[in-house]
């Protein structure tokens, strides 16, 4: 092991691989999965068992015919709602016991189990609680006794041990040429992401897995259990990378790599094993610029290319003749890991991808520019299956019983699933709507002011009907409320920033009250419009009135689409 750079820029302390502690983020899930496999090999749980059979204090929903199994949780195919609010606390003392967190913040099931990848911290936290329930001891104590202690991982912790925490490297973000220290976080989803460790400690865990469960004559898993844990458990397509029992696959050059990465509050990590080569690589760093995980991806790809280059070129894709229209695949897709039920749904717009048909046999995959992921070209191998000639990876599509495309599968950081979204859900459509709202609403209030000024100058009424006091008052209320919400709510969320993973501050529900005020005012405005419609309104006045009412109805559909109409969090 070797350290580079600084653990703390203020103290000018260098990284010491045997002493400097980093957050491992979601690499924590490998320890949770290892604990589950320990219990499985002892016959204390069945991997195909329904999760509810191990939950006494609460139960997960049974709104699908199939129950959620332990295997579903291990492969992120449990189908749970995505939610980040409340997953962290301000301090170690504010952390909730796993039972309280899981029961009070129970995530609904929104997808059938075992069908689609949908990465879930909640699912792995459930696994941690099952470890607690079966073993009769807190999760962090179980890991300490059954993994850390046998492997000699004395500088590792799942409960923010003060001795370990004191050697924690500080995390930094880099923007505009300056490093900014980031605050520490404490996770309620501990089994999914709260591991603190050094690179030397992590090497012991890796060696144990590479040596089929043993390290320095201490065994944490039986060889057969390790072999099972490293094998593929679920994939959306046989030719695509899939999920193992905690690990997920990467194919690079001619190598099959099993790995897991992690990102949390400025820290980024990657644990990768090549069992066939008896080799492992662990990377952990404390900050960077933009989407920091891109750095670790470059390291692992260059490492494999340097030391295990392929002896063959990527096979040429043969010409094929198919009768299907390639445009059936074109459209906008969203990463299946998004909130369906809370206002966190707005985050999904960032994970929107676009498939563009280039010609009769090829597609282009695109994502938003700020992600700094270049577009890629994929050539058809056969119906529903495409391949990238540059790296040999595959991309597959899913169709329903009627032959309509519904999903897309590919490696996107991890093996991932994308859901095809209808035209009205596309980000560009909603951007156009926002511009429409601003255009209409920003014209109304200045329009009233100009109307009043002209009235005074000309000493006569302008659009007398539409200028009726009541109509004018409620027009201004509706317009002002919608503008304040449209501009202010995103600003409020941006101001709160990452603190949303701790709790919802008062300013969020305060803003969510505004649409209700607007809706009530709109109802009054409609009543006044109907009452005065046969009065002395001008044609221009009626057009303005109808445009305001119509735009406002679209506005309320818009905010309801993003779960912003009501208190959905």
C-alpha positions as CSV (number, residue, x, y, z in Angstrom):
1,X,0.0,0.0,0.0
2,X,1.1,3.5,-0.7
3,X,-0.4,6.9,0.1
4,X,-0.2,10.1,-2.1
5,X,-1.1,13.7,-1.3
6,X,-2.5,15.1,2.0
7,X,-4.9,13.7,4.5
8,X,-5.5,17.3,5.9
9,X,-4.4,20.4,4.0
10,X,-4.6,22.6,7.1
11,X,-2.3,20.4,9.1
12,X,-0.2,19.5,6.1
13,X,-0.4,15.9,7.1
14,X,0.5,13.3,4.5
15,X,-1.6,10.1,3.8
16,X,-0.3,7.1,5.7
17,X,-1.8,3.9,4.2
18,X,-1.6,2.0,7.5
19,X,-3.0,4.8,9.6
20,X,-5.0,7.4,7.6
21,X,-8.7,6.5,7.6
22,X,-11.1,7.2,4.8
23,X,-14.8,6.8,4.3
24,X,-15.3,3.7,2.1
25,X,-18.8,4.6,1.1
26,X,-20.7,1.8,-0.6
27,X,-17.8,-0.5,-0.4
28,X,-19.3,-1.1,3.0
29,X,-21.9,-3.2,1.3
30,X,-19.3,-5.9,0.6
31,X,-18.9,-6.4,4.4
32,X,-22.7,-6.5,4.8
33,X,-22.9,-9.1,2.1
34,X,-20.0,-11.1,3.6
35,X,-21.9,-11.1,6.9
36,X,-25.0,-12.4,5.2
37,X,-23.1,-15.2,3.6
38,X,-21.5,-16.1,6.9
39,X,-25.0,-16.6,8.4
40,X,-26.1,-18.5,5.2
41,X,-23.3,-21.0,5.4
42,X,-24.2,-21.6,9.1
43,X,-27.7,-22.4,8.1
44,X,-29.1,-19.4,10.0
45,X,-30.8,-17.9,6.9
46,X,-31.8,-19.0,3.4
47,X,-30.8,-16.8,0.5
48,X,-34.1,-17.5,-1.2
49,X,-36.2,-16.7,1.9
50,X,-38.7,-13.9,2.1
51,X,-37.1,-10.9,3.9
52,X,-40.3,-10.5,6.0
53,X,-39.6,-13.9,7.7
54,X,-36.7,-12.2,9.5
55,X,-38.5,-9.0,10.4
56,X,-40.5,-9.0,13.7
57,X,-40.9,-5.3,14.5
58,X,-42.0,-4.2,11.1
59,X,-42.7,-5.7,7.6
60,X,-42.0,-4.5,4.1
61,X,-45.0,-4.0,1.8
62,X,-46.6,-7.0,0.1
63,X,-48.1,-5.1,-2.8
64,X,-46.6,-7.5,-5.4
65,X,-47.4,-11.2,-5.8
66,X,-43.7,-12.1,-5.2
67,X,-42.0,-11.4,-1.9
68,X,-38.6,-9.8,-1.7
69,X,-35.8,-12.4,-1.0
70,X,-32.3,-12.0,0.5
71,X,-31.0,-12.5,-3.0
72,X,-33.1,-9.6,-4.3
73,X,-31.5,-7.4,-1.7
74,X,-28.0,-8.5,-2.5
75,X,-28.5,-7.7,-6.2
76,X,-30.4,-4.5,-5.8
77,X,-33.5,-6.0,-7.4
78,X,-35.8,-5.6,-4.4
79,X,-37.7,-2.8,-6.3
80,X,-37.7,-0.2,-3.5
81,X,-38.5,3.5,-3.8
82,X,-35.4,5.6,-3.9
83,X,-35.1,8.1,-1.0
84,X,-32.1,10.0,0.4
85,X,-33.8,12.4,2.8
86,X,-33.1,11.3,6.4
87,X,-30.3,8.8,5.5
88,X,-27.8,10.8,7.5
89,X,-27.5,12.6,10.9
90,X,-25.6,15.7,12.2
91,X,-23.6,13.7,14.7
92,X,-22.9,10.2,16.0
93,X,-25.3,10.8,18.9
94,X,-28.2,11.7,16.5
95,X,-28.0,8.4,14.6
96,X,-31.1,6.2,14.7
97,X,-31.0,2.5,15.6
98,X,-31.4,0.4,12.4
99,X,-34.8,-0.8,13.5
100,X,-36.1,2.8,14.1
101,X,-34.7,4.1,10.9
102,X,-36.1,1.2,8.7
103,X,-39.5,1.2,10.3
104,X,-40.1,5.0,10.5
105,X,-38.7,5.6,7.0
106,X,-40.0,2.4,5.4
107,X,-39.6,2.5,1.6
108,X,-42.5,1.4,-0.5
109,X,-42.0,-1.3,-3.2
110,X,-42.4,0.3,-6.6
111,X,-41.0,-2.4,-8.9
112,X,-41.6,-6.2,-9.1
113,X,-38.7,-8.0,-7.3
114,X,-36.0,-9.8,-9.3
115,X,-36.8,-8.0,-12.6
116,X,-34.8,-4.7,-12.8
117,X,-31.7,-3.3,-11.2
118,X,-32.5,-0.4,-9.0
119,X,-29.6,0.4,-6.7
120,X,-30.9,0.6,-3.1
121,X,-29.2,1.8,0.1
122,X,-32.4,0.9,1.9
123,X,-32.1,-2.7,0.8
124,X,-28.6,-3.1,2.1
125,X,-29.6,-1.5,5.4
126,X,-32.3,-4.1,5.6
127,X,-29.6,-6.8,5.2
128,X,-27.7,-5.2,8.1
129,X,-30.7,-5.3,10.3
130,X,-31.3,-8.9,9.4
131,X,-27.7,-9.6,10.6
132,X,-28.7,-7.9,13.8
133,X,-31.9,-9.8,14.2
134,X,-30.3,-13.2,13.6
135,X,-27.1,-12.7,15.5
136,X,-28.7,-10.9,18.5
137,X,-26.0,-8.2,18.5
138,X,-25.7,-4.7,16.9
139,X,-24.5,-4.8,13.3
140,X,-21.2,-3.0,14.0
141,X,-20.4,-5.4,16.8
142,X,-21.1,-8.4,14.6
143,X,-18.8,-7.1,11.9
144,X,-16.1,-6.3,14.5
145,X,-16.3,-9.8,16.0
146,X,-16.7,-11.8,12.8
147,X,-14.7,-9.9,10.2
148,X,-12.6,-7.1,11.6
149,X,-11.1,-9.0,14.5
150,X,-10.2,-12.3,12.7
151,X,-8.6,-10.3,9.9
152,X,-6.7,-7.9,12.2
153,X,-8.5,-4.8,10.8
154,X,-7.9,-2.7,13.9
155,X,-8.2,0.6,12.2
156,X,-11.7,0.0,10.8
157,X,-15.1,0.8,12.2
158,X,-18.8,0.8,11.3
159,X,-19.9,2.9,14.3
160,X,-17.6,5.9,14.0
161,X,-15.3,4.6,16.7
162,X,-13.6,7.7,18.2
163,X,-10.1,6.2,18.0
164,X,-10.6,5.3,14.3
165,X,-12.4,8.6,13.6
166,X,-9.5,10.6,15.0
167,X,-7.3,9.5,12.0
168,X,-9.9,10.4,9.4
169,X,-8.7,12.2,6.3
170,X,-10.5,15.4,5.6
171,X,-12.6,15.6,2.4
172,X,-12.3,18.5,0.0
173,X,-14.1,19.8,-3.1
174,X,-12.2,21.6,-5.7
175,X,-14.0,24.5,-7.5
176,X,-12.6,27.6,-9.2
177,X,-9.1,26.9,-8.3
178,X,-9.7,26.4,-4.5
179,X,-10.1,23.5,-2.2
180,X,-13.0,23.7,0.3
181,X,-13.2,21.4,3.2
182,X,-16.4,19.4,3.4
183,X,-18.4,18.6,6.5
184,X,-18.4,15.0,7.9
185,X,-21.5,12.9,7.6
186,X,-23.0,10.2,9.9
187,X,-25.2,7.7,8.1
188,X,-28.4,6.1,9.3
189,X,-27.9,3.6,6.5
190,X,-24.7,2.3,8.2
191,X,-24.6,-1.2,6.6
192,X,-24.8,0.5,3.2
193,X,-22.1,3.0,3.6
194,X,-20.6,3.9,7.0
195,X,-17.4,1.9,6.9
196,X,-14.2,3.8,7.9
197,X,-11.0,2.0,7.1
198,X,-7.4,2.3,6.0
199,X,-6.0,0.9,2.8
200,X,-3.8,-1.6,4.7
201,X,-6.9,-2.9,6.6
202,X,-8.8,-3.2,3.3
203,X,-6.0,-5.2,1.8
204,X,-6.6,-7.8,4.5
205,X,-10.2,-8.1,3.6
206,X,-9.3,-8.4,-0.1
207,X,-6.7,-11.1,0.5
208,X,-9.2,-13.1,2.5
209,X,-11.6,-13.1,-0.5
210,X,-8.8,-13.9,-2.9
211,X,-7.7,-16.8,-0.7
212,X,-11.2,-18.2,-0.7
213,X,-12.1,-17.0,2.8
214,X,-8.9,-17.2,4.8
215,X,-6.2,-14.7,5.9
216,X,-3.2,-15.8,8.0
217,X,-4.9,-19.0,9.1
218,X,-8.1,-17.3,10.1
219,X,-11.2,-18.2,8.1
220,X,-14.2,-15.8,7.7
221,X,-15.9,-17.8,4.9
222,X,-15.7,-21.3,3.6
223,X,-14.1,-21.7,0.2
224,X,-17.4,-22.9,-1.4
225,X,-19.2,-19.8,0.0
226,X,-16.6,-17.5,-1.4
227,X,-16.8,-19.1,-4.8
228,X,-20.6,-18.7,-4.7
229,X,-20.3,-15.1,-3.5
230,X,-18.0,-14.3,-6.5
231,X,-20.3,-15.9,-9.0
232,X,-22.9,-14.0,-11.0
233,X,-26.3,-14.0,-9.3
234,X,-28.3,-11.7,-11.6
235,X,-27.9,-10.0,-14.9
236,X,-30.4,-8.2,-17.2
237,X,-28.8,-10.1,-20.2
238,X,-26.3,-13.0,-20.4
239,X,-23.7,-10.8,-22.3
240,X,-23.9,-7.9,-19.9
241,X,-22.1,-7.4,-16.6
242,X,-24.2,-8.5,-13.7
243,X,-24.4,-8.6,-9.9
244,X,-22.8,-11.2,-7.7
245,X,-23.5,-11.7,-4.0
246,X,-22.5,-8.1,-3.1
247,X,-19.9,-7.5,-5.8
248,X,-20.7,-6.5,-9.4
249,X,-18.9,-7.4,-12.6
250,X,-16.7,-5.4,-14.9
251,X,-15.2,-6.8,-18.1
252,X,-12.1,-5.0,-19.3
253,X,-9.6,-6.3,-21.9
254,X,-9.9,-10.1,-21.4
255,X,-10.5,-9.9,-17.7
256,X,-13.5,-10.5,-15.5
257,X,-13.3,-8.2,-12.5
258,X,-15.6,-8.2,-9.5
259,X,-15.8,-5.0,-7.6
260,X,-17.7,-2.4,-5.7
261,X,-17.2,1.4,-5.6
262,X,-18.3,4.0,-3.1
263,X,-18.9,7.8,-3.0
264,X,-19.8,9.8,0.1
265,X,-19.4,13.5,1.0
266,X,-16.2,14.1,-1.1
267,X,-14.7,10.6,-0.6
268,X,-14.5,8.1,-3.4
269,X,-13.4,4.5,-3.3
270,X,-13.1,1.4,-5.4
271,X,-12.4,-2.2,-4.4
272,X,-11.7,-4.5,-7.3
273,X,-10.6,-8.2,-7.4
274,X,-9.5,-10.4,-10.3
275,X,-9.8,-13.8,-8.6
276,X,-8.3,-15.7,-11.6
277,X,-5.1,-13.6,-11.3
278,X,-5.2,-13.6,-7.5
279,X,-5.0,-9.8,-7.6
280,X,-6.9,-6.9,-6.0
281,X,-6.8,-3.2,-6.3
282,X,-8.1,-0.7,-3.7
283,X,-8.4,3.1,-4.3
284,X,-9.6,5.7,-1.9
285,X,-9.3,9.5,-2.1
286,X,-10.6,12.5,-0.4
287,X,-12.0,14.8,-2.9
288,X,-11.6,16.3,-6.4
289,X,-13.3,18.4,-9.0
290,X,-16.8,17.7,-10.4
291,X,-18.0,14.1,-10.6
292,X,-15.0,12.6,-8.7
293,X,-15.7,9.0,-9.4
294,X,-14.4,9.5,-13.0
295,X,-10.8,9.5,-11.6
296,X,-11.1,6.0,-10.1
297,X,-12.6,4.7,-13.4
298,X,-9.6,6.0,-15.3
299,X,-7.2,4.3,-12.8
300,X,-8.8,0.8,-13.0
301,X,-9.1,0.9,-16.8
302,X,-5.5,2.1,-17.3
303,X,-4.3,-0.5,-14.7
304,X,-6.0,-3.4,-16.6
305,X,-4.8,-2.1,-19.9
306,X,-1.2,-1.7,-18.7
307,X,-0.8,-5.1,-16.9
308,X,-3.4,-7.3,-18.6
309,X,-3.7,-6.1,-22.2
310,X,-6.0,-8.1,-24.5
311,X,-4.2,-10.3,-27.0
312,X,-6.9,-9.7,-29.5
313,X,-8.8,-6.8,-31.0
314,X,-12.4,-6.3,-30.4
315,X,-14.2,-8.5,-33.0
316,X,-15.7,-6.8,-35.9
317,X,-19.4,-6.7,-35.8
318,X,-20.8,-8.6,-38.8
319,X,-23.4,-7.1,-41.1
320,X,-26.8,-8.5,-40.3
321,X,-30.2,-8.2,-41.9
322,X,-33.1,-7.4,-39.7
323,X,-36.6,-6.2,-40.6
324,X,-37.1,-4.1,-37.5
325,X,-37.0,-0.3,-37.5
326,X,-34.0,0.9,-35.5
327,X,-35.9,4.0,-34.5
328,X,-38.0,1.9,-32.1
329,X,-35.0,2.2,-29.7
330,X,-34.6,5.9,-30.0
331,X,-35.9,8.1,-27.2
332,X,-35.2,9.4,-23.7
333,X,-34.4,7.0,-20.9
334,X,-33.9,7.6,-17.2
335,X,-31.7,5.7,-14.8
336,X,-34.1,3.4,-12.9
337,X,-32.7,4.6,-9.6
338,X,-35.0,7.5,-9.0
339,X,-37.8,8.6,-6.6
340,X,-41.3,7.9,-7.9
341,X,-43.1,9.3,-4.8
342,X,-41.2,12.2,-3.3
343,X,-40.0,15.6,-4.6
344,X,-36.5,14.0,-5.0
345,X,-37.9,12.9,-8.3
346,X,-36.5,16.1,-9.8
347,X,-33.0,14.6,-9.4
348,X,-34.0,12.1,-12.1
349,X,-33.7,14.8,-14.8
350,X,-29.9,14.7,-14.2
351,X,-29.8,11.0,-15.0
352,X,-31.7,11.3,-18.2
353,X,-30.0,9.6,-21.2
354,X,-30.8,9.8,-24.9
355,X,-30.6,7.2,-27.6
356,X,-30.3,8.5,-31.1
357,X,-30.6,6.4,-34.2
358,X,-27.6,7.2,-36.4
359,X,-28.3,4.9,-39.3
360,X,-30.0,1.6,-40.0
361,X,-27.7,-0.4,-37.7
362,X,-26.2,1.9,-35.1
363,X,-27.2,4.1,-32.1
364,X,-25.6,6.8,-30.1
365,X,-25.9,7.0,-26.3
366,X,-25.8,10.5,-24.8
367,X,-26.0,12.0,-21.3
368,X,-25.9,15.6,-20.0
369,X,-22.7,17.4,-20.7
370,X,-21.9,18.3,-17.1
371,X,-21.5,14.5,-16.3
372,X,-18.4,14.6,-18.5
373,X,-19.2,11.2,-20.0
374,X,-18.6,11.2,-23.8
375,X,-21.2,9.9,-26.1
376,X,-20.7,6.4,-27.4
377,X,-21.8,4.5,-30.6
378,X,-23.3,1.1,-30.4
379,X,-23.9,-1.3,-33.4
380,X,-26.6,-3.8,-33.7
381,X,-25.6,-7.5,-33.1
382,X,-29.2,-8.8,-33.3
383,X,-32.6,-7.5,-32.3
384,X,-32.5,-5.9,-28.8
385,X,-28.7,-6.3,-28.5
386,X,-26.0,-3.8,-29.5
387,X,-22.2,-3.6,-29.0
388,X,-19.6,-0.9,-28.6
389,X,-16.7,-1.7,-31.0
390,X,-14.3,0.3,-28.9
391,X,-14.5,-1.7,-25.7
392,X,-16.6,-4.8,-26.7
393,X,-19.3,-4.1,-24.1
394,X,-22.9,-4.8,-24.8
395,X,-26.1,-2.8,-24.5
396,X,-29.5,-4.5,-24.5
397,X,-33.1,-3.5,-24.6
398,X,-36.3,-4.9,-23.1
399,X,-39.6,-5.1,-24.9
400,X,-43.1,-5.8,-23.4
401,X,-45.5,-8.4,-24.6
402,X,-46.8,-6.1,-27.4
403,X,-43.3,-5.5,-28.7
404,X,-42.8,-2.0,-27.4
405,X,-39.4,-1.0,-25.9
406,X,-39.7,-0.4,-22.2
407,X,-36.1,-0.5,-20.8
408,X,-32.4,-0.4,-21.7
409,X,-29.5,-2.1,-19.9
410,X,-25.9,-1.3,-19.8
411,X,-22.9,-0.6,-17.5
412,X,-23.2,2.9,-16.2
413,X,-20.8,3.0,-13.3
414,X,-22.5,-0.2,-12.1
415,X,-24.6,-2.7,-14.1
416,X,-27.6,-0.5,-14.6
417,X,-31.1,-0.4,-16.0
418,X,-32.8,2.6,-17.7
419,X,-36.5,3.1,-18.1
420,X,-37.9,4.6,-21.3
421,X,-39.9,7.7,-20.5
422,X,-42.8,9.2,-22.5
423,X,-42.3,12.4,-24.5
424,X,-44.0,14.6,-21.9
425,X,-41.5,13.4,-19.2
426,X,-38.4,14.5,-21.1
427,X,-36.2,17.2,-19.6
428,X,-36.3,19.4,-22.7
429,X,-40.1,19.4,-22.6
430,X,-40.1,20.6,-19.0
431,X,-37.5,23.2,-19.8
432,X,-39.8,24.6,-22.5
433,X,-42.7,24.6,-20.0
434,X,-40.6,26.5,-17.5
435,X,-39.8,29.1,-20.1
436,X,-43.5,29.3,-21.0
437,X,-44.4,29.9,-17.4
438,X,-41.8,32.6,-17.0
439,X,-42.9,34.3,-20.3
440,X,-46.6,34.3,-19.3
441,X,-46.3,35.2,-15.7
442,X,-43.5,37.9,-16.1
443,X,-45.8,39.6,-18.6
444,X,-48.8,39.8,-16.4
445,X,-47.5,41.7,-13.4
446,X,-45.6,44.3,-15.4
447,X,-48.6,44.4,-17.7
448,X,-50.9,45.4,-14.8
449,X,-48.4,48.1,-13.7
450,X,-48.3,49.5,-17.3
451,X,-52.1,49.4,-17.5
452,X,-52.5,51.4,-14.3
453,X,-49.9,53.9,-15.5
454,X,-51.7,54.4,-18.9
455,X,-55.0,54.8,-17.0
456,X,-53.6,57.7,-15.1
457,X,-52.0,59.3,-18.1
458,X,-55.0,59.0,-20.3
459,X,-57.5,59.4,-17.4
460,X,-59.6,56.5,-18.6
461,X,-60.0,52.8,-17.8
462,X,-57.9,50.4,-19.7
463,X,-59.5,46.9,-20.1
464,X,-62.1,47.8,-17.5
465,X,-63.5,44.3,-17.1
466,X,-60.1,42.6,-16.6
467,X,-59.0,45.4,-14.3
468,X,-61.9,44.8,-11.9
469,X,-60.3,44.9,-8.4
470,X,-61.2,41.4,-7.4
471,X,-60.1,39.9,-10.7
472,X,-56.9,41.9,-10.6
473,X,-56.1,41.0,-7.0
474,X,-56.4,37.3,-7.5
475,X,-54.6,37.4,-10.9
476,X,-51.7,39.0,-9.1
477,X,-51.8,36.5,-6.3
478,X,-51.9,33.5,-8.6
479,X,-49.1,34.9,-10.8
480,X,-46.9,36.0,-7.9
481,X,-47.3,32.6,-6.1
482,X,-46.4,30.6,-9.1
483,X,-43.4,32.8,-9.9
484,X,-42.2,32.7,-6.4
485,X,-42.4,29.0,-6.3
486,X,-40.9,28.5,-9.7
487,X,-37.9,30.6,-9.0
488,X,-37.6,30.3,-5.2
489,X,-38.1,26.5,-4.6
490,X,-35.0,25.5,-6.7
491,X,-33.0,28.2,-4.9
492,X,-34.2,26.9,-1.5
493,X,-33.2,23.3,-2.4
494,X,-29.8,24.5,-3.7
495,X,-29.3,26.5,-0.5
496,X,-30.0,23.5,1.7
497,X,-27.8,21.3,-0.5
498,X,-26.5,18.1,0.9
499,X,-28.2,18.8,4.3
500,X,-31.3,17.3,2.8
501,X,-29.9,13.9,3.4
502,X,-30.2,14.8,7.1
503,X,-33.7,16.3,7.3
504,X,-36.1,18.6,5.6
505,X,-35.7,22.2,6.9
506,X,-38.7,24.5,7.5
507,X,-38.1,26.4,4.3
508,X,-39.0,23.4,2.1
509,X,-42.6,22.9,3.5
510,X,-43.0,26.6,3.6
511,X,-42.4,26.8,-0.1
512,X,-44.6,23.7,-0.7
513,X,-47.5,25.7,0.9
514,X,-47.4,28.3,-1.9
515,X,-49.1,26.2,-4.6
516,X,-52.1,25.6,-2.3
517,X,-52.5,29.4,-1.9
518,X,-52.2,29.7,-5.7
519,X,-54.8,26.9,-6.3
520,X,-57.3,28.5,-4.0
521,X,-56.8,31.9,-5.6
522,X,-57.1,30.3,-9.0
523,X,-60.5,28.9,-8.0
524,X,-61.7,32.3,-7.0
525,X,-60.3,33.8,-10.2
526,X,-62.2,31.3,-12.3
527,X,-65.4,32.1,-10.4
528,X,-65.0,35.8,-11.0
529,X,-64.2,35.2,-14.6
530,X,-67.4,33.2,-15.1
531,X,-69.4,35.8,-13.2
532,X,-68.1,38.7,-15.2
533,X,-67.6,37.0,-18.6
534,X,-70.6,38.7,-20.2
535,X,-69.5,42.1,-18.9
536,X,-67.5,44.7,-20.8
537,X,-64.3,42.7,-21.2
538,X,-62.3,43.4,-24.4
539,X,-61.2,40.6,-26.7
540,X,-57.6,41.2,-25.5
541,X,-58.8,41.0,-21.9
542,X,-60.5,37.6,-22.5
543,X,-57.4,36.3,-24.2
544,X,-55.2,37.3,-21.3
545,X,-57.6,35.7,-18.8
546,X,-57.8,32.4,-20.7
547,X,-54.0,32.3,-21.2
548,X,-53.5,32.8,-17.5
549,X,-56.0,30.1,-16.5
550,X,-54.7,27.6,-19.1
551,X,-51.0,28.3,-18.2
552,X,-51.8,27.8,-14.5
553,X,-53.5,24.5,-15.1
554,X,-50.4,23.3,-17.0
555,X,-48.3,24.7,-14.1
556,X,-50.1,22.6,-11.5
557,X,-49.8,19.5,-13.7
558,X,-46.1,20.3,-14.0
559,X,-45.4,20.6,-10.3
560,X,-47.6,17.6,-9.6
561,X,-45.6,15.5,-12.1
562,X,-42.5,16.3,-10.0
563,X,-44.3,15.5,-6.7
564,X,-44.1,19.2,-5.7
565,X,-47.9,19.5,-5.2
566,X,-48.2,18.5,-1.5
567,X,-45.7,17.4,1.1
568,X,-44.1,14.4,-0.6
569,X,-40.9,13.7,1.4
